Amino acid sequence: MKHRPDLFYQRTDRRAALALVGLAAVCTALVVWLGGSRGGGAPAVVTDTVYASVPGGGPGGHADMYVGPVEERRTELFAFDPNTADSTALLRLGLRPWQVRAIYRYRARGGVYRRPDDFARLYGLTAGEFRRLRPYITISPDFMPAATLVADSALGRDTLRYPVKLKAGESIVLNTADTAELRRVPGIGAYFARAIVRYGERLGGYVSTAQLDEIDGFPKEAKPYFTISDPHQRRMNLNTLPMSSLRRHPYISFYQAKAIVDYRRQHGRLQSLDDLRLCRDFTPEAIRRLEPYVEF
């Protein structure tokens, strides 16, 4: 039987082939071993430090790649202000990196934690974690609502904003008092002080404290604190003023102003208010009230 030389390898060729087969076996074993390590589940302890080193790590991110086991961080408990605490302090408290980033974004948008309970709104914070951190949350007074400062300062009396009121038996002159002095009268605030001044200007001056009752809603208990001293009324000339000016006075209505103008056109100058007594719009009471404020 003859041997066919093309069916056999030389000794050197056989050695090379065996080396290649061995190398292929080693590579196959490595691939299988590494593949099993990746698919065999998460490492024993993977903390947020692993996620922090992987772009997009954390809940909702892509952190499939195995980085390697990382030693679990020991958490601490200490007083902190969530409005000013830095990332190092927040991580030491046991918060995860993506929660720290959420706090930073909230503060960057102008968000403020005004009460410790506001911190419970942090995304991903569990009830147990909040109960653990709640006793250590301290909010600086700079971040408290400004209304608390107003409430505290109200305890101290501001004599400019809250003038000292008059005592029983004291009084002020009605026609010369300004709004600041009028506010010293019990029952008179800024609103009625302005109303008293405006109505006095429209009248031309007060001739009686009873005229204060003509102001809508005026507190009657305030009247005893006013006096009329040497009144000097501003008078209006019924023979020269146009109808529009006559109507501005509180004691002259539209029809009364029209009657005055009609009388002047038909009869000439008025000599006194008696000339108007025949006009039905001028009752005896209307003439009596108007008398201190007119001239001819």
C-alpha positions as CSV (number, residue, x, y, z in Angstrom):
1,M,0.0,0.0,0.0
2,K,1.4,3.3,-1.1
3,H,1.2,6.4,1.2
4,R,-0.2,9.5,-0.4
5,P,2.1,12.3,0.8
6,D,-0.6,15.0,0.3
7,L,-2.7,13.5,3.1
8,F,0.0,14.0,5.8
9,Y,1.6,17.1,7.3
10,Q,5.2,17.5,8.1
11,R,6.2,17.7,11.7
12,T,6.6,21.5,11.7
13,D,3.2,22.0,10.1
14,R,1.6,19.8,12.7
15,R,3.1,21.9,15.5
16,A,1.9,25.2,14.0
17,A,-1.6,23.8,13.6
18,L,-1.7,22.6,17.2
19,A,-0.6,26.0,18.4
20,L,-3.4,27.7,16.4
21,V,-6.0,25.3,17.8
22,G,-4.7,25.9,21.3
23,L,-4.8,29.7,20.9
24,A,-8.4,29.5,19.5
25,A,-9.4,27.4,22.5
26,V,-8.0,30.0,24.9
27,C,-9.7,32.9,23.1
28,T,-13.0,31.0,23.1
29,A,-12.7,30.3,26.8
30,L,-12.0,34.0,27.5
31,V,-15.0,35.2,25.5
32,V,-17.3,32.7,27.2
33,W,-16.0,33.7,30.7
34,L,-16.3,37.5,30.0
35,G,-19.7,37.1,28.5
36,G,-20.9,35.2,31.5
37,S,-19.6,37.9,33.8
38,R,-21.6,40.6,32.0
39,G,-24.8,38.6,31.8
40,G,-24.7,36.9,35.2
41,G,-26.3,39.8,37.0
42,A,-25.1,43.0,38.8
43,P,-22.0,43.1,41.0
44,A,-22.4,42.5,44.7
45,V,-22.4,46.3,45.5
46,V,-22.8,49.0,42.9
47,T,-23.4,52.4,44.4
48,D,-24.2,55.7,42.8
49,T,-20.5,56.4,42.3
50,V,-20.7,53.9,39.5
51,Y,-23.6,55.7,37.9
52,A,-21.9,59.0,38.4
53,S,-19.0,57.9,36.2
54,V,-21.2,56.7,33.4
55,P,-22.9,59.3,31.2
56,G,-26.6,59.3,31.9
57,G,-26.3,57.1,34.9
58,G,-29.0,56.8,37.5
59,P,-32.7,56.1,37.2
60,G,-33.9,56.6,33.6
61,G,-30.3,56.7,32.3
62,H,-28.2,54.1,30.4
63,A,-25.9,52.5,32.9
64,D,-25.8,48.9,31.6
65,M,-22.0,48.9,31.3
66,Y,-20.3,47.1,34.1
67,V,-17.7,49.4,35.6
68,G,-16.5,47.3,38.4
69,P,-17.3,46.9,42.1
70,V,-17.3,50.0,44.1
71,E,-17.2,50.2,47.9
72,E,-20.5,51.4,49.4
73,R,-20.3,55.0,50.8
74,R,-21.0,55.4,54.5
75,T,-23.7,58.0,55.2
76,E,-23.7,60.5,57.9
77,L,-26.4,62.6,59.6
78,F,-25.7,66.3,60.4
79,A,-27.6,69.6,60.3
80,F,-27.9,71.0,56.8
81,D,-29.8,73.7,54.9
82,P,-31.0,72.4,51.5
83,N,-30.8,76.0,50.1
84,T,-27.1,76.2,50.6
85,A,-25.6,72.7,51.1
86,D,-23.0,71.7,48.5
87,S,-22.9,68.4,46.6
88,T,-20.3,66.9,49.0
89,A,-22.5,67.4,52.0
90,L,-25.6,66.2,50.2
91,L,-23.9,63.0,49.1
92,R,-22.6,62.4,52.7
93,L,-26.2,62.5,53.8
94,G,-26.9,59.5,51.6
95,L,-28.6,61.3,48.7
96,R,-28.0,59.9,45.3
97,P,-26.1,61.9,42.7
98,W,-29.1,62.4,40.4
99,Q,-31.1,63.7,43.5
100,V,-28.3,66.2,44.2
101,R,-28.4,67.3,40.6
102,A,-32.2,67.8,40.9
103,I,-31.6,70.0,44.0
104,Y,-29.1,72.1,42.1
105,R,-31.5,72.5,39.2
106,Y,-34.3,73.5,41.5
107,R,-32.2,76.2,43.2
108,A,-30.9,77.4,39.8
109,R,-34.5,78.1,38.7
110,G,-35.0,80.2,41.8
111,G,-36.6,77.5,43.9
112,V,-36.4,78.0,47.7
113,Y,-37.0,75.5,50.5
114,R,-38.9,77.7,53.0
115,R,-39.9,74.9,55.4
116,P,-38.3,71.6,56.3
117,D,-41.3,69.8,54.9
118,D,-40.7,71.4,51.5
119,F,-37.7,69.0,51.1
120,A,-40.1,66.0,51.0
121,R,-41.0,67.1,47.4
122,L,-37.5,66.0,46.2
123,Y,-38.0,63.5,43.4
124,G,-37.2,60.0,44.4
125,L,-37.0,60.7,48.1
126,T,-38.8,58.0,50.1
127,A,-40.8,58.5,53.2
128,G,-38.3,56.6,55.2
129,E,-35.4,58.7,53.9
130,F,-37.3,61.9,54.6
131,R,-38.1,60.9,58.2
132,R,-34.4,60.1,58.7
133,L,-33.3,63.6,57.4
134,R,-36.2,65.7,58.7
135,P,-34.7,66.4,62.2
136,Y,-31.5,67.7,60.6
137,I,-33.0,70.1,58.1
138,T,-32.5,73.7,59.2
139,I,-33.7,76.7,57.1
140,S,-31.8,79.9,57.4
141,P,-34.0,83.0,58.3
142,D,-32.9,84.6,55.0
143,F,-35.1,82.1,53.2
144,M,-38.1,82.5,55.5
145,P,-41.2,84.2,54.1
146,A,-41.0,88.0,54.5
147,A,-44.4,88.1,56.1
148,T,-42.9,86.6,59.2
149,L,-40.7,89.8,59.6
150,V,-43.8,92.0,59.2
151,A,-45.6,90.1,61.9
152,D,-42.7,90.4,64.3
153,S,-42.1,94.1,63.6
154,A,-45.8,94.8,64.2
155,L,-45.2,94.2,67.9
156,G,-43.1,97.3,68.0
157,R,-45.3,100.4,67.5
158,D,-44.4,102.6,64.6
159,T,-45.5,106.1,65.5
160,L,-45.2,107.3,61.9
161,R,-47.5,104.6,60.6
162,Y,-49.7,104.4,63.7
163,P,-50.0,107.9,65.2
164,V,-50.8,108.3,68.9
165,K,-54.6,108.9,69.2
166,L,-56.2,111.8,70.9
167,K,-57.5,111.3,74.4
168,A,-61.0,112.1,75.6
169,G,-61.4,115.9,75.9
170,E,-58.7,116.7,73.3
171,S,-59.7,118.1,69.9
172,I,-58.3,119.5,66.7
173,V,-59.4,122.4,64.5
174,L,-61.2,120.9,61.6
175,N,-60.4,123.5,58.8
176,T,-56.6,123.6,59.5
177,A,-55.8,120.0,60.3
178,D,-53.9,118.0,57.6
179,T,-54.3,114.3,57.0
180,A,-51.5,113.4,59.5
181,E,-53.2,115.3,62.3
182,L,-56.7,114.0,61.3
183,R,-55.4,110.4,61.7
184,R,-54.8,111.1,65.4
185,V,-58.6,111.2,65.9
186,P,-60.0,107.9,67.2
187,G,-61.9,106.2,64.4
188,I,-60.2,108.2,61.7
189,G,-57.7,106.3,59.4
190,A,-56.1,107.3,56.1
191,Y,-59.3,106.9,54.1
192,F,-61.5,109.2,56.2
193,A,-58.6,111.7,56.7
194,R,-58.4,112.2,52.9
195,A,-62.2,112.3,52.6
196,I,-62.4,115.1,55.2
197,V,-59.8,117.2,53.4
198,R,-61.3,116.6,50.0
199,Y,-64.9,117.5,51.1
200,G,-63.7,120.6,52.9
201,E,-62.0,121.8,49.7
202,R,-65.2,121.2,47.7
203,L,-67.3,123.1,50.3
204,G,-64.9,126.0,50.6
205,G,-64.4,125.2,54.3
206,Y,-66.4,123.8,57.1
207,V,-68.8,126.0,59.1
208,S,-70.1,123.2,61.4
209,T,-68.9,119.8,62.6
210,A,-72.4,118.5,61.6
211,Q,-71.2,118.7,58.0
212,L,-69.0,115.7,58.6
213,D,-72.1,113.6,58.6
214,E,-72.4,114.4,54.9
215,I,-69.4,112.2,54.3
216,D,-70.6,108.7,53.4
217,G,-70.0,106.3,56.3
218,F,-68.3,108.9,58.6
219,P,-67.9,107.5,62.2
220,K,-70.1,109.6,64.4
221,E,-68.0,108.8,67.5
222,A,-65.2,110.9,66.0
223,K,-67.2,114.2,65.8
224,P,-66.5,115.3,69.4
225,Y,-62.8,115.5,68.6
226,F,-63.3,118.4,66.1
227,T,-63.9,122.1,66.6
228,I,-64.6,125.0,64.3
229,S,-62.5,128.1,65.1
230,D,-62.9,131.4,63.3
231,P,-64.1,129.9,60.0
232,H,-63.1,131.6,56.7
233,Q,-65.1,130.1,53.9
234,R,-64.2,130.4,50.3
235,R,-67.2,132.1,48.6
236,M,-68.4,131.9,45.0
237,N,-70.0,134.7,43.1
238,L,-73.4,133.6,41.8
239,N,-73.4,136.4,39.2
240,T,-70.1,135.5,37.4
241,L,-69.5,131.8,37.6
242,P,-70.6,129.6,34.7
243,M,-73.0,126.7,35.2
244,S,-70.1,124.1,35.1
245,S,-68.4,125.9,38.0
246,L,-71.6,126.2,40.0
247,R,-72.3,122.5,39.7
248,R,-69.0,121.6,41.4
249,H,-70.2,122.8,44.8
250,P,-71.8,120.0,46.9
251,Y,-74.8,122.2,47.8
252,I,-75.7,123.1,44.2
253,S,-77.4,120.5,41.9
254,F,-77.7,120.6,38.2
255,Y,-81.2,122.0,38.3
256,Q,-80.2,124.6,40.9
257,A,-77.2,125.7,38.8
258,K,-79.5,125.9,35.7
259,A,-82.0,128.0,37.7
260,I,-79.3,130.5,38.7
261,V,-78.1,130.9,35.1
262,D,-81.7,131.2,33.8
263,Y,-82.5,133.9,36.4
264,R,-79.4,135.9,35.4
265,R,-80.3,135.7,31.7
266,Q,-84.0,136.7,32.4
267,H,-83.7,139.2,35.3
268,G,-80.1,140.3,35.4
269,R,-77.8,140.2,38.5
270,L,-78.8,138.5,41.7
271,Q,-78.9,140.7,44.8
272,S,-79.3,138.0,47.4
273,L,-80.5,134.4,47.8
274,D,-83.9,135.8,48.4
275,D,-84.2,136.3,44.6
276,L,-84.2,132.5,44.3
277,R,-86.8,131.7,46.8
278,L,-89.5,131.6,44.2
279,C,-87.6,128.8,42.3
280,R,-89.0,125.5,43.3
281,D,-85.5,123.9,43.3
282,F,-84.4,126.2,46.2
283,T,-86.1,125.2,49.4
284,P,-85.5,127.1,52.6
285,E,-83.2,124.4,53.8
286,A,-81.1,124.6,50.5
287,I,-80.8,128.3,50.8
288,R,-79.8,128.1,54.5
289,R,-77.0,125.6,53.7
290,L,-75.7,127.6,50.7
291,E,-75.7,131.1,52.4
292,P,-72.2,130.9,54.0
293,Y,-70.6,130.1,50.6
294,V,-72.0,132.7,48.2
295,E,-71.5,136.3,47.4
296,F,-72.9,138.8,44.8
